[in-house]
């Protein structure tokens, strides 16, 4: 290869904590064009940790880069080097360490990676875990100084909420920015009746916040509202990451008060600016509201009400209803996966909803996958789904259209369609990183911990 046609890109990642000093060094091999191969060698030098203890840690390195590129490199115990291919550009590099199966330390940095030498310093913080065993523990998050919004929380058992009105965790002024790891357990009986904005288990999940590996059973949200609202089974607003979660139950808020200012309602997140991936819902979602909304358009979806982030590798089966309590004055959006998609991406999702209900014609915008939007990739909608008052799946039925490509009920009940013919590219296995498995009784996918 002609040296004039090659460029080299090297990177040094130094990860430091008050107790641990991890040093990652490496270089990119020569590449043609914009590609680069990262070779990262792991080494440890202890302040209060020995090399032997360091060797017991399991590291995960996550790369998030240009044009939505994302890579995860898992480094098992005893392995001291990894390699990955990237392109020059702005990258976020996050490193996580586990010990004895539990999170141990984490750190992240965002840098512009250019051809030539690069150096990134990532300060890692040791993770202080809090174990959640019951509803009292769950309610401490953000309410007890020892249970901050930035903490790391992990369930060690299934939790039943008392059935009374739940006060959501996180607000616009103080969002949840920590991690809630369900560890494969469930929360049953989430009930919300208050007429307030940003409703769900979380009111707002902030940037960096993570909710994962958690099932929500019997969600019951039936609040009235008199202002713009974002309602989700997991979060009213999500700016972080929700992954490997499912929701069952009913979301049936009623906007009967004089002038509600638009609604974003869905089983996972009402309004999404972050990432929702590897999630599903069987919940029925109903959005009924006063017809004289002067400002905003109501949006109802199976997974996300309004999307301005990333929704990928999700499916929904519940009925979606989006209609006013009288003649509408603004466009009404409803979709099996997303109510309306303003920006970001919706990809590799499957809408298996029985119906998307509302009126027909203007001002209704109802489609199988997304009520409105572009930037859609490889999505599917159930053939002959009832959309509006038409049992033919509606229109715009292509893999990149709002209706999604046709999938028949017989195909959707066949494991081989999901794992191969659909081209969805979901990760099948029995772990957080390969979260999907097949339920041969229900003839549909489910998550690894069910």
C-alpha positions in Angstrom: 0.0 0.0 0.0 1.3 3.4 -1.0 2.2 5.3 2.2 0.9 8.5 0.6 -2.5 7.0 0.5 -2.6 6.0 4.2 -3.1 7.8 7.4 -2.5 6.8 10.9 -4.7 7.5 13.9 -3.6 6.8 17.4 -5.3 7.1 20.7 -4.3 6.9 24.3 -7.0 6.5 26.8 -6.0 7.1 30.5 -8.6 6.2 33.0 -8.0 7.4 36.5 -9.9 7.2 39.8 -9.1 8.3 43.3 -8.5 4.6 44.1 -7.7 3.0 40.8 -5.5 3.9 37.9 -6.3 2.1 34.7 -4.1 2.9 31.6 -5.3 2.1 28.1 -2.9 2.7 25.3 -2.9 1.8 21.7 -2.7 2.9 18.1 -4.8 2.7 15.0 -3.4 0.5 12.3 -2.9 2.1 8.8 -6.1 2.5 7.0 -7.4 3.4 3.5 -9.9 6.4 3.4 -11.7 7.2 6.5 -11.5 3.9 8.4 -9.3 3.4 11.5 -8.6 0.3 13.6 -8.3 0.9 17.3 -6.0 -1.5 19.1 -6.4 -0.9 22.8 -4.1 -2.6 25.3 -5.3 -2.8 28.9 -2.9 -2.4 31.9 -3.4 -1.6 35.5 -1.2 0.1 38.1 -2.7 0.1 41.6 -2.8 2.8 44.2 -5.0 0.7 46.5 -5.5 -2.2 44.1 -3.1 -4.9 43.1 -2.5 -6.2 39.6 -4.1 -9.4 40.6 -7.2 -7.7 41.7 -7.2 -5.6 38.5 -7.1 -8.8 36.5 -10.4 -9.8 38.1 -12.2 -6.9 36.6 -14.3 -7.2 33.5 -14.2 -4.1 31.3 -16.7 -2.9 28.7 -15.8 -0.1 26.3 -18.6 1.7 24.5 -17.9 3.9 21.4 -20.5 6.4 20.2 -19.4 8.3 17.1 -20.4 10.1 13.9 -23.7 9.4 12.1 -25.0 7.4 15.0 -22.2 4.8 14.9 -22.0 2.8 18.1 -19.7 0.0 19.1 -19.4 -2.0 22.3 -16.2 -4.0 23.1 -16.5 -6.5 25.9 -13.1 -7.3 27.6 -13.3 -10.5 29.7 -11.2 -11.3 32.6 -7.6 -12.0 31.8 -7.7 -10.4 28.4 -5.4 -7.3 28.0 -6.1 -6.1 24.5 -9.0 -5.4 22.1 -9.4 -3.8 18.7 -12.2 -1.9 16.9 -12.6 0.0 13.6 -13.9 3.6 13.7 -13.8 6.7 11.5 -12.3 10.0 12.4 -14.8 12.4 14.0 -16.4 13.2 17.3 -16.6 10.1 19.6 -17.8 9.5 23.1 -15.8 6.7 24.8 -17.2 5.2 27.9 -15.5 2.6 30.0 -17.2 0.4 32.6 -15.6 -2.1 35.0 -17.4 -4.9 36.8 -16.3 -7.0 39.8 -18.0 -10.2 40.9 -20.9 -9.4 38.5 -21.6 -5.9 39.9 -20.7 -2.5 38.6 -17.4 -1.3 40.0 -16.3 1.9 38.2 -17.2 4.0 35.2 -16.1 7.0 33.3 -16.7 8.7 29.9 -15.2 11.4 27.7 -16.2 13.0 24.4 -13.4 14.1 22.0 -12.8 14.9 18.3 -10.7 12.0 17.0 -8.6 13.2 14.1 -5.9 11.5 11.9 -2.7 11.6 13.9 -2.1 11.3 17.6 -4.9 11.8 20.1 -4.9 11.6 23.8 -8.0 11.3 26.0 -8.1 11.3 29.8 -11.2 9.8 31.4 -11.7 10.1 35.1 -13.4 7.1 36.5 -15.5 7.1 39.6 -16.0 4.2 41.8 -19.7 3.2 41.8 -21.5 3.2 45.1 -24.4 0.7 44.9 -27.7 0.9 46.6 -29.8 -2.3 46.7 -33.6 -1.8 46.2 -35.7 -4.5 47.9 -39.1 -2.9 48.2 -41.3 0.1 47.4 -39.9 2.1 50.3 -36.4 1.8 49.0 -37.6 2.8 45.5 -39.3 5.9 46.9 -36.0 7.1 48.5 -34.4 7.9 45.2 -34.0 11.7 45.1 -35.9 12.1 48.3 -33.2 10.9 50.7 -29.7 12.6 50.6 -28.1 9.2 50.7 -30.1 8.1 47.6 -29.2 10.9 45.1 -30.6 11.2 41.5 -27.1 10.4 40.3 -26.8 7.1 42.2 -26.5 3.5 41.0 -29.4 1.3 42.1 -30.1 -2.3 41.5 -33.1 -4.4 42.4 -32.7 -7.7 44.3 -36.3 -8.8 44.2 -39.7 -8.2 42.6 -41.5 -5.1 43.9 -45.2 -4.4 44.4 -46.2 -0.8 44.7 -49.1 -0.1 47.2 -51.5 0.9 44.4 -51.9 4.5 45.6 -50.8 7.5 43.6 -47.1 7.3 42.7 -44.9 10.4 42.8 -42.6 10.3 39.8 -38.8 10.3 40.3 -37.0 13.3 38.7 -38.1 16.7 37.6 -37.0 19.2 35.0 -34.9 20.9 37.7 -33.5 17.7 39.1 -33.8 14.8 36.7 -32.7 11.2 37.3 -29.1 10.9 36.0 -28.1 7.7 37.7 -28.7 4.0 36.8 -31.6 1.8 37.8 -30.8 -1.8 36.9 -33.8 -4.1 37.4 -31.5 -7.1 37.2 -34.4 -9.0 35.6 -36.9 -8.3 38.3 -40.3 -6.5 38.0 -42.3 -3.6 39.4 -46.0 -4.3 39.7 -48.9 -1.9 40.3 -47.5 1.5 39.2 -50.6 3.7 39.6 -50.8 7.5 38.8 -53.9 9.6 39.2 -52.5 13.1 39.8 -53.3 15.8 37.2 -49.7 16.8 36.6 -47.1 17.0 33.8 -44.3 14.4 33.2 -45.8 11.3 34.6 -44.4 7.8 34.9 -42.1 5.9 37.3 -39.8 8.7 36.4 -40.9 12.2 35.7 -37.7 13.0 33.8 -34.7 10.8 33.0 -31.8 13.2 32.4 -28.7 12.9 30.1 -26.6 10.0 31.3 -29.6 8.4 33.2 -30.1 4.6 32.5 -33.1 2.3 33.2 -32.5 -1.3 32.1 -33.4 -4.9 32.6 -36.8 -4.2 34.2 -40.3 -5.3 33.7 -43.4 -3.2 34.6 -46.5 -5.2 35.2 -50.0 -3.8 35.5 -49.2 -0.1 34.9 -52.4 2.0 35.5 -52.2 5.6 34.6 -55.5 7.4 34.5 -54.7 11.0 35.4 -56.8 13.9 34.2 -54.8 16.8 32.8 -55.2 20.5 32.1 -51.9 21.4 30.6 -49.2 20.0 28.2 -48.3 16.6 29.5 -45.8 13.8 28.8 -46.9 10.4 30.1 -45.1 7.1 29.9 -45.1 3.9 31.9 -41.4 4.3 32.5 -40.8 8.0 32.0 -42.7 11.2 31.1 -39.5 12.6 29.4 -36.4 10.5 28.6 -33.1 12.2 27.8 -31.0 9.1 28.8 -31.3 5.4 27.9 -34.1 3.0 28.5 -33.2 -0.5 27.4 -34.2 -4.1 27.9 -37.5 -3.2 29.5 -41.2 -4.1 29.0 -44.5 -2.6 30.1 -48.0 -4.2 30.5 -51.2 -2.6 31.7 -53.2 0.5 30.7 -52.5 4.1 30.1 -55.8 5.9 29.9 -55.4 9.6 30.9 -58.4 11.9 30.2 -58.0 15.5 29.1 -61.5 16.7 30.0 -60.5 20.1 31.5 -61.0 23.3 29.5 -57.7 23.9 27.5 -55.1 21.1 27.6 -52.0 22.0 25.7 -51.2 18.8 23.9 -50.2 15.4 25.1 -47.4 12.9 24.4 -48.4 9.5 25.7 -46.9 6.0 25.3 -46.1 2.9 27.3 -42.3 3.5 27.6 -41.7 7.2 27.3 -44.1 10.1 26.6 -41.4 12.3 25.0 -38.0 10.8 24.0 -34.8 12.8 23.4 -32.6 9.9 24.3 -32.4 6.2 23.4 -35.1 3.6 23.8 -33.9 0.2 22.6 -34.7 -3.5 23.0 -38.1 -2.7 24.7 -41.6 -3.9 24.2 -45.1 -3.2 25.4 -48.4 -5.0 25.5 -50.1 -2.1 27.2 -53.2 -0.3 25.7 -52.6 3.4 25.3 -55.5 5.8 25.1 -55.3 9.6 24.7 -58.6 11.4 25.0 -58.5 15.1 25.4 -60.5 18.3 25.1 -60.9 19.3 21.5 -59.9 23.0 21.8 -56.1 22.6 22.1 -54.8 25.9 20.8 -51.1 25.1 20.8 -49.9 21.5 20.5 -50.8 18.3 18.7 -51.7 15.3 20.7 -49.5 12.2 20.1 -50.0 8.6 21.2 -47.7 5.6 20.6 -47.1 2.1 21.7 -43.5 2.8 22.7 -42.9 6.6 22.5 -45.4 9.4 22.2 -43.2 11.9 20.5 -39.7 11.1 19.4 -36.7 13.4 19.0 -34.1 10.7 19.7 -33.4 7.0 18.9 -36.0 4.2 19.0 -34.7 0.8 17.9 -35.3 -2.9 18.2 -38.7 -2.5 19.8 -42.2 -4.1 19.3 -45.7 -3.3 20.6 -49.0 -5.3 20.6 -51.5 -3.0 22.5 -54.3 -1.0 21.1 -53.6 2.7 20.5 -56.4 5.2 20.6 -55.9 8.9 19.9 -59.0 11.0 19.7 -60.6 14.1 21.3 -63.8 14.5 23.3 -65.3 16.4 20.5 -64.5 17.8 17.0 -60.7 18.2 16.8 -59.1 21.5 15.9 -55.5 20.3 15.4 -53.8 17.3 13.8 -53.9 14.1 15.9 -51.1 11.6 15.7 -51.1 7.9 16.5 -48.7 5.1 15.7 -48.1 1.5 16.9 -44.5 2.4 17.9 -44.2 6.2 17.9 -47.0 8.8 17.9 -45.0 11.4 16.0 -41.3 11.3 14.9 -39.9 14.8 14.8 -36.2 14.0 14.5 -33.7 11.2 15.2 -34.3 7.6 14.1 -36.8 4.8 14.4 -35.4 1.5 13.1 -35.9 -2.2 13.2 -39.2 -2.0 15.1 -42.3 -4.1 14.6 -45.9 -2.9 15.2 -48.1 -5.8 16.0 -51.0 -3.7 17.5 -54.5 -4.9 16.9 -55.6 -1.4 16.0 -54.7 2.3 15.8 -58.0 4.0 16.6 -59.2 7.5 15.9 -61.0 9.3 13.1 -60.2 9.3 9.4 -58.9 12.0 7.1 -57.7 15.4 8.2 -56.9 16.2 11.0 -56.0 12.6 11.9 -52.5 11.2 11.1 -52.6 7.5 12.0 -50.2 4.8 10.7 -49.1 1.4 11.8 -45.5 2.3 12.9 -45.2 6.1 13.2 -48.1 8.6 13.2 -46.0 11.1 11.3 -42.3 11.5 10.4 -39.4 10.6 8.1 -36.0 9.1 8.8 -37.4 5.6 9.3 -35.5 2.4 8.6 -36.5 -1.3 8.3 -39.7 -1.2 10.3 -42.7 -3.6 10.0 -46.5 -3.3 10.6 -49.0 -6.1 11.1 -50.8 -6.8 7.8 -54.5 -5.9 8.0 -54.1 -3.9 11.2 -57.2 -1.8 11.9 -56.0 1.8 11.3 -58.7 4.4 11.8 -61.7 2.6 10.5 -59.9 0.7 7.8 -58.8 -2.9 8.4 -56.1 -3.0 5.6 -53.2 -1.7 7.6 -53.5 1.9 6.2 -51.1 3.4 3.7 -47.4 4.2 3.4 -46.6 0.5 3.8 -42.9 0.3 3.1 -39.9 -0.5 5.3 -39.0 3.2 5.4 -42.6 4.5 5.5 -44.9 5.4 8.4 -46.9 2.2 7.9 -43.9 -0.1 7.8 -43.4 -3.2 5.6 -46.2 -5.8 5.8 -45.7 -8.7 8.2 -48.5 -11.3 8.4 -49.7 -12.8 11.7 -48.3 -16.1 10.6 -44.8 -14.7 9.9 -44.8 -12.7 13.2 -45.5 -16.0 15.1 -42.5 -17.7 13.6 -39.1 -17.4 15.2 -37.2 -17.7 11.9 -38.9 -14.5 10.6 -37.6 -12.5 13.6 -34.1 -14.0 13.6 -33.5 -14.0 9.8 -36.0 -13.1 7.2 -37.0 -9.8 8.7 -33.4 -8.4 8.7 -34.1 -6.8 12.1 -30.6 -7.7 13.3 -31.7 -8.1 17.0 -29.3 -9.7 19.4 -30.6 -13.1 20.5 -29.3 -14.8 23.6 -29.6 -14.8 27.4 -27.8 -11.7 28.6 -28.0 -8.0 28.8 -26.0 -7.6 25.6 -28.0 -10.3 23.8 -31.4 -9.6 25.3 -33.9 -11.3 23.1 -35.2 -14.9 23.3 -38.2 -16.7 21.9 -41.3 -17.5 23.8 -42.7 -20.7 22.2 -46.0 -20.4 24.2 -46.8 -16.9 23.1 -45.0 -17.2 19.8 -43.3 -13.9 20.1 -40.0 -12.5 21.4 -39.4 -11.7 25.1 -36.5 -10.4 27.1 -33.6 -12.5 28.4 -34.8 -12.3 32.1 -38.4 -13.5 31.6 
